[in-house]
Amino acid sequence: MTDLEPSAAPAAVRSRGARIGRGILIGVAAVCILAQSAVLASAGWAVANPRAVTDAVTVWQYDATPAISGYATRAAMSERGRFLFYASTPEVVPGDAFDAVCSRDEPDIGVLGCYTLADGRIYLYDITNPDLDAFEVVVAAHEMLHAAWDRLTPEEQAALAAPLEEAFAAVGPESELVERIAAYEDFDPASRIPELYAIVGTELSEIPPVLEEHYAQFFDDRTTVVALWKQVEAIFLELEAELDRLSTELARLAAEIDAEQAAAEQSAAVLEADIAAFNERASRPGGYTSQSAFERDRQSLVDRQSALSAAIDATNAKVDAYNDLVDEFTALNEQAAALDKDLNIDPQRLETSE
């Protein structure tokens, strides 16, 4: 036990000179007495705290890989946070093997990690896209907080419910988090508060002071993991914003093209009828009594024909621009689908407007 070292030191310091032999014996005797007391005390504590004993033994035996220890370091986990992380024997599991231990077969839902209540273990999905490596750290911290929640007493959990709901309410109804929490609840109604506990601690910058104080047990600097989350979130927010922009622009162009094509067809029909009437009049004896009137009407039709041709060319240019945007939209959609696949998501693709 670590308590014994400071207790043993003073006895050794007091021994000096000719009494050194006796001093050493006294020091050893003191250690033996203290050790016996410590064993008795530890036995009682161990009986009362079996989970803590199991955790300590597990951490002592666990050999963290560089990847696992790197997650703990990059997330700025405190000594307590790292202890709980290691006590859950975290393991990075690739693809199909991961789905076998903690997957949900739902469109647009990607499971990247889980904490199994049955055996208190953390499994982490192996994200191979280097652009998303920060996400692995956030997921590791998220699951560590599930391990922390699992070790709180029912009274401690109940006391955190209200401030967690307060933090959640502050994100606003338009937040993606609202939909995500709803998905968790659809899967398991009892998961709301435990998931909020893990999400609030790793993703939200502004939280009630009581929560900030609580999470300080598990992070030396919680802003570190939140910054990593923001970094990953930005990738998807920017991609989503660009897809939305392109979708809106495609819809606008499609409406303009449809309107212009309809107008061109109507103008062409009227012009065709007017040209036929002009030709009929010009071919009829006495149809035009002066050359100037003939030239005036003819030039008017030519001008209208040129204007219609220019309008059609402009519309065709918009069709080309529309097709270019469709190609860009498709490429971005493919990029989004690839990112979804990297995050173990079975995506539902966003369609362009017809």
C-alpha positions as CSV (number, residue, x, y, z in Angstrom):
1,M,0.0,0.0,0.0
2,T,1.3,3.5,-0.8
3,D,0.4,4.7,2.7
4,L,3.3,2.6,4.2
5,E,6.1,4.6,2.6
6,P,5.6,7.9,4.4
7,S,4.9,6.0,7.6
8,A,8.2,4.1,7.4
9,A,10.4,7.1,6.7
10,P,10.3,9.0,10.0
11,A,11.4,5.9,12.0
12,A,14.5,5.5,9.8
13,V,15.3,9.2,10.1
14,R,15.3,9.1,13.9
15,S,18.0,6.4,14.1
16,R,21.6,7.7,14.3
17,G,25.0,7.1,15.8
18,A,25.6,4.2,18.2
19,R,21.8,3.6,18.4
20,I,21.5,2.9,14.6
21,G,21.0,-0.9,15.1
22,R,18.2,-0.4,17.6
23,G,16.7,2.4,15.5
24,I,16.5,0.1,12.4
25,L,14.7,-2.6,14.5
26,I,12.2,-0.1,15.8
27,G,11.6,1.1,12.3
28,V,11.0,-2.4,11.0
29,A,8.7,-3.2,13.9
30,A,6.7,0.0,13.2
31,V,6.3,-1.0,9.6
32,C,5.1,-4.4,10.5
33,I,2.5,-3.0,12.8
34,L,1.4,-0.5,10.3
35,A,1.3,-3.1,7.6
36,Q,-0.9,-5.3,9.7
37,S,-3.3,-2.5,10.4
38,A,-3.3,-1.5,6.7
39,V,-4.2,-5.1,5.7
40,L,-7.1,-5.2,8.1
41,A,-8.3,-1.8,7.0
42,S,-7.9,-2.7,3.3
43,A,-9.8,-5.9,3.7
44,G,-12.8,-4.1,5.1
45,W,-12.6,-1.4,2.4
46,A,-12.3,-4.1,-0.3
47,V,-15.4,-5.8,0.9
48,A,-17.3,-2.5,0.8
49,N,-15.9,-1.5,-2.6
50,P,-15.6,-4.6,-4.8
51,R,-15.9,-2.6,-8.0
52,A,-13.0,-0.3,-7.1
53,V,-10.9,-3.4,-6.3
54,T,-11.8,-5.0,-9.6
55,D,-11.0,-1.8,-11.4
56,A,-7.6,-1.5,-9.7
57,V,-6.7,-5.1,-10.6
58,T,-7.9,-4.6,-14.2
59,V,-5.9,-1.4,-14.7
60,W,-2.8,-3.1,-13.1
61,Q,-3.1,-5.9,-15.6
62,Y,-4.1,-3.9,-18.6
63,D,-1.4,-3.1,-21.2
64,A,-2.6,-0.1,-23.2
65,T,-1.6,0.0,-26.8
66,P,0.0,3.2,-28.2
67,A,-3.3,4.1,-29.9
68,I,-5.3,3.6,-26.7
69,S,-2.9,5.6,-24.5
70,G,-2.8,8.2,-27.3
71,Y,-6.6,8.7,-27.1
72,A,-6.3,9.3,-23.3
73,T,-3.5,11.8,-23.8
74,R,-5.1,13.7,-26.7
75,A,-8.4,13.9,-24.9
76,A,-6.6,15.4,-21.9
77,M,-8.1,12.8,-19.6
78,S,-7.1,13.2,-15.9
79,E,-5.5,10.5,-13.9
80,R,-9.0,9.4,-12.8
81,G,-10.4,9.6,-16.4
82,R,-7.5,7.5,-17.7
83,F,-8.0,5.0,-14.9
84,L,-11.6,4.5,-15.8
85,F,-10.8,4.3,-19.4
86,Y,-8.2,1.6,-18.8
87,A,-10.4,-0.2,-16.3
88,S,-12.8,-0.7,-19.2
89,T,-10.1,-2.5,-21.1
90,P,-10.7,-0.4,-24.3
91,E,-10.2,-2.2,-27.6
92,V,-10.1,-0.8,-31.1
93,V,-12.1,-3.2,-33.3
94,P,-12.2,-3.2,-37.1
95,G,-15.3,-3.3,-39.3
96,D,-17.3,-6.5,-39.2
97,A,-15.9,-7.6,-35.9
98,F,-17.0,-4.3,-34.3
99,D,-20.5,-4.7,-35.6
100,A,-20.7,-8.0,-33.9
101,V,-20.2,-6.4,-30.5
102,C,-22.0,-3.1,-30.7
103,S,-23.8,-2.2,-33.9
104,R,-27.2,-0.8,-34.6
105,D,-28.7,-1.7,-38.0
106,E,-30.4,1.6,-38.9
107,P,-30.0,4.0,-41.8
108,D,-28.1,7.2,-41.0
109,I,-27.0,5.8,-37.6
110,G,-23.3,5.1,-37.2
111,V,-22.0,3.4,-34.0
112,L,-18.4,4.3,-33.3
113,G,-18.1,3.0,-29.8
114,C,-19.9,1.3,-27.0
115,Y,-19.6,0.6,-23.3
116,T,-21.0,-2.8,-22.5
117,L,-22.8,-2.8,-19.1
118,A,-22.6,-6.6,-18.8
119,D,-18.8,-6.7,-18.6
120,G,-17.9,-3.0,-18.3
121,R,-15.8,-3.0,-21.5
122,I,-15.2,-0.3,-24.1
123,Y,-15.1,-1.1,-27.8
124,L,-14.0,1.5,-30.3
125,Y,-14.6,1.4,-34.1
126,D,-11.4,1.5,-36.1
127,I,-11.8,4.8,-38.1
128,T,-9.2,4.5,-40.9
129,N,-9.7,7.9,-42.6
130,P,-6.9,10.1,-41.3
131,D,-9.0,13.2,-41.7
132,L,-11.3,11.8,-39.0
133,D,-8.7,10.7,-36.5
134,A,-9.8,13.4,-34.0
135,F,-13.2,11.6,-33.9
136,E,-11.6,8.5,-32.5
137,V,-10.4,10.6,-29.5
138,V,-13.8,12.1,-28.9
139,V,-15.5,8.7,-29.0
140,A,-12.9,7.3,-26.6
141,A,-13.6,10.1,-24.2
142,H,-17.4,9.7,-24.7
143,E,-17.2,6.0,-23.8
144,M,-14.9,6.8,-20.8
145,L,-17.7,9.0,-19.5
146,H,-20.1,6.1,-19.8
147,A,-17.8,4.1,-17.6
148,A,-17.8,7.0,-15.2
149,W,-21.6,7.1,-15.2
150,D,-21.8,3.4,-14.5
151,R,-19.8,3.9,-11.3
152,L,-21.9,6.8,-10.0
153,T,-24.5,6.0,-7.3
154,P,-28.2,6.4,-8.2
155,E,-28.3,9.5,-6.1
156,E,-25.3,11.0,-7.9
157,Q,-26.9,10.2,-11.3
158,A,-30.2,11.7,-10.3
159,A,-28.5,14.9,-9.1
160,L,-26.9,15.4,-12.5
161,A,-30.1,14.9,-14.5
162,A,-31.4,18.5,-14.2
163,P,-28.2,20.3,-15.1
164,L,-27.7,17.9,-18.1
165,E,-31.2,18.8,-19.3
166,E,-30.3,22.5,-18.8
167,A,-27.2,22.1,-20.9
168,F,-29.1,20.3,-23.6
169,A,-31.9,22.8,-23.7
170,A,-29.3,25.6,-24.4
171,V,-28.3,24.1,-27.7
172,G,-31.6,25.1,-29.2
173,P,-34.2,23.1,-31.2
174,E,-32.4,23.4,-34.5
175,S,-29.3,21.6,-33.3
176,E,-28.3,18.2,-34.8
177,L,-28.0,17.0,-31.2
178,V,-31.8,17.2,-30.8
179,E,-32.3,14.6,-33.5
180,R,-29.4,12.5,-32.2
181,I,-30.9,12.3,-28.7
182,A,-34.3,11.4,-30.2
183,A,-32.7,8.6,-32.1
184,Y,-31.0,7.3,-28.9
185,E,-34.4,7.5,-27.1
186,D,-36.2,5.6,-29.9
187,F,-33.6,2.8,-29.5
188,D,-33.7,2.9,-25.7
189,P,-35.9,5.3,-23.8
190,A,-33.7,4.9,-20.7
191,S,-30.6,6.1,-22.6
192,R,-31.4,9.8,-22.6
193,I,-29.6,11.0,-19.5
194,P,-26.6,8.6,-19.8
195,E,-26.1,9.7,-23.4
196,L,-26.5,13.4,-22.5
197,Y,-23.9,12.8,-19.8
198,A,-21.4,11.5,-22.3
199,I,-22.3,14.0,-25.1
200,V,-22.4,17.1,-22.9
201,G,-19.0,16.3,-21.4
202,T,-17.3,15.9,-24.7
203,E,-19.1,18.2,-27.2
204,L,-20.6,21.3,-25.5
205,S,-18.4,24.3,-24.6
206,E,-20.9,26.2,-22.4
207,I,-22.3,24.0,-19.6
208,P,-23.6,24.7,-16.0
209,P,-20.8,25.2,-13.5
210,V,-21.9,22.2,-11.5
211,L,-21.3,20.0,-14.6
212,E,-18.0,21.7,-15.3
213,E,-16.9,20.9,-11.8
214,H,-18.1,17.3,-12.1
215,Y,-16.3,16.7,-15.4
216,A,-13.1,18.1,-14.0
217,Q,-12.6,14.8,-12.2
218,F,-12.1,13.1,-15.6
219,F,-10.4,15.8,-17.7
220,D,-7.4,18.0,-17.0
221,D,-8.7,20.4,-19.6
222,R,-12.2,19.5,-21.0
223,T,-11.9,22.2,-23.7
224,T,-9.3,20.0,-25.4
225,V,-11.7,17.2,-26.3
226,V,-14.5,19.7,-27.1
227,A,-12.1,21.4,-29.6
228,L,-11.5,18.1,-31.2
229,W,-15.2,17.5,-31.5
230,K,-15.7,21.0,-33.1
231,Q,-12.9,20.2,-35.5
232,V,-14.7,17.0,-36.7
233,E,-18.1,18.6,-36.6
234,A,-16.8,21.4,-38.9
235,I,-16.0,18.9,-41.7
236,F,-19.6,17.7,-41.8
237,L,-21.2,21.1,-41.2
238,E,-19.2,22.6,-44.1
239,L,-20.1,19.7,-46.4
240,E,-23.7,19.8,-45.4
241,A,-23.8,23.6,-46.0
242,E,-22.3,23.2,-49.4
243,L,-24.7,20.4,-50.3
244,D,-27.6,22.6,-49.1
245,R,-26.3,25.6,-51.1
246,L,-26.0,23.5,-54.3
247,S,-29.4,21.9,-53.8
248,T,-31.0,25.4,-53.4
249,E,-29.1,26.7,-56.5
250,L,-30.2,23.7,-58.5
251,A,-33.8,24.2,-57.5
252,R,-33.6,27.9,-58.4
253,L,-32.0,27.2,-61.8
254,A,-34.5,24.4,-62.5
255,A,-37.4,26.8,-61.9
256,E,-35.9,29.5,-64.1
257,I,-35.1,27.0,-66.9
258,D,-38.7,25.7,-66.8
259,A,-40.2,29.2,-66.9
260,E,-37.9,30.3,-69.7
261,Q,-38.5,27.2,-71.8
262,A,-42.2,27.7,-71.4
263,A,-41.9,31.3,-72.3
264,A,-39.7,30.5,-75.3
265,E,-42.2,27.9,-76.6
266,Q,-45.0,30.4,-76.3
267,S,-43.0,33.2,-78.0
268,A,-41.9,30.8,-80.8
269,A,-45.5,29.7,-81.5
270,V,-46.7,33.4,-81.7
271,L,-43.7,34.3,-83.8
272,E,-44.3,31.3,-86.2
273,A,-47.9,32.5,-86.6
274,D,-46.8,36.1,-87.3
275,I,-44.2,35.0,-89.8
276,A,-46.8,32.9,-91.6
277,A,-49.2,35.9,-91.7
278,F,-46.4,38.2,-92.9
279,N,-45.5,35.7,-95.7
280,E,-49.1,35.3,-96.7
281,R,-49.5,39.1,-96.9
282,A,-46.3,39.7,-98.7
283,S,-47.2,37.0,-101.3
284,R,-50.6,38.5,-101.9
285,P,-50.9,41.2,-104.6
286,G,-51.5,44.5,-102.9
287,G,-50.7,43.1,-99.5
288,Y,-48.1,45.8,-99.0
289,T,-48.6,49.1,-100.7
290,S,-45.1,50.4,-99.9
291,Q,-41.6,48.9,-99.6
292,S,-41.0,50.7,-96.4
293,A,-44.0,49.0,-94.7
294,F,-42.8,45.7,-95.9
295,E,-39.2,46.3,-94.7
296,R,-40.5,47.5,-91.3
297,D,-42.6,44.4,-90.7
298,R,-39.9,42.1,-91.9
299,Q,-37.3,43.7,-89.7
300,S,-39.6,43.5,-86.7
301,L,-39.9,39.7,-87.2
302,V,-36.2,39.3,-87.7
303,D,-35.5,41.2,-84.5
304,R,-38.0,39.1,-82.6
305,Q,-36.5,36.0,-84.1
306,S,-33.0,37.1,-83.0
307,A,-34.3,38.0,-79.5
308,L,-35.9,34.6,-79.2
309,S,-32.7,32.9,-80.4
310,A,-30.7,34.9,-77.8
311,A,-33.1,34.0,-75.0
312,I,-32.9,30.3,-76.0
313,D,-29.1,30.5,-76.0
314,A,-29.2,32.1,-72.5
315,T,-31.5,29.3,-71.3
316,N,-29.2,26.7,-72.8
317,A,-26.3,28.3,-71.0
318,K,-28.3,27.9,-67.7
319,V,-28.9,24.2,-68.6
320,D,-25.2,23.8,-69.0
321,A,-24.6,25.5,-65.6
322,Y,-27.3,23.3,-64.1
323,N,-25.6,20.2,-65.4
324,D,-22.2,21.3,-64.1
325,L,-23.8,21.9,-60.7
326,V,-25.4,18.4,-60.8
327,D,-21.9,17.0,-61.4
328,E,-20.6,19.0,-58.4
329,F,-23.5,18.0,-56.3
330,T,-23.0,14.3,-57.2
331,A,-19.3,14.5,-56.4
332,L,-20.0,16.1,-53.0
333,N,-22.7,13.5,-52.3
334,E,-20.2,10.8,-53.1
335,Q,-17.8,12.4,-50.7
336,A,-20.4,12.6,-48.0
337,A,-21.3,8.9,-48.6
338,A,-17.6,8.0,-48.3
339,L,-17.3,9.8,-45.0
340,D,-20.5,8.1,-43.8
341,K,-19.0,4.8,-44.7
342,D,-15.8,5.7,-42.8
343,L,-18.0,6.3,-39.8
344,N,-19.9,3.1,-40.0
345,I,-23.0,4.7,-41.3
346,D,-25.4,3.3,-43.8
347,P,-26.4,6.5,-45.5
348,Q,-29.5,7.8,-47.1
349,R,-28.4,10.0,-49.9
350,L,-29.6,13.5,-50.4
351,E,-31.3,13.8,-53.8
352,T,-31.1,16.7,-56.2
353,S,-34.3,18.5,-57.3
354,E,-35.7,17.3,-60.6
